[in-house]
Amino acid sequence: MIVSTTNTIEGRRIVEYKGVVTGEAILGANIFRDFFAGIRDIVGGRSGAYEKSLREARQIALREMEEEAARLGGNSVIGVDLDYENISAGSGSMLMVSASGTAVVIE
């Protein structure tokens, strides 16, 4: 399945629009990972744990979006938009990634 942030796919013709599709992923952030990420933020450097969580959440959201497009009969998703949010929940936090786009049939 072709997934693109553009509204067209070069060299391909859109023959049918199937509708808006979405995928979401919410991952809890471990308290120890939060603590060490905070230390890294203070002293500088990258937070490998958060980068891994972010990558995982993005892959889940995109996969869910693709699966919804396939259920609708689409073979591509165009106009893809990714949104990232940090959600505070009590003493911890969660990472939410949402993906949305338009399922289409291309030839």
ZIMOCOR-V753286 format. One record per backbone hydrogen bond with DSSP energy under -0.5 kcal/mol. NH is the residue of the N-H (numbers start at 0). CO is the residue of the C=O. Records with the same first field share a line. If there is no record, write none. Layout:
NH: CO  CO
//
This chain:
1: 74
3: 76
9: 7
11: 8
14: 12  104
15: 104
17: 15  102
18: 102
20: 100
22: 98
24: 96
26: 94
28: 92
29: 27
33: 29
34: 30
35: 31
36: 32
37: 33
38: 34
39: 35
40: 36
41: 37
42: 38
43: 39
47: 45
50: 46
51: 47
52: 48
53: 49
54: 50
55: 51
56: 52
57: 53
58: 54
59: 55
60: 56
61: 57
62: 58
63: 59
64: 60
65: 61
66: 62
67: 63
68: 64
69: 65
70: 66
71: 67
72: 69
73: 68
74: 103
75: 103
76: 1
77: 101
78: 5
79: 3
80: 99
82: 97
84: 95
86: 84  93
87: 85
88: 91
91: 88
92: 28
93: 86
94: 26
95: 84  93
96: 24
97: 82
98: 22
99: 80
100: 20
101: 77
102: 18  100
103: 75
104: 15
105: 103
106: 12
//
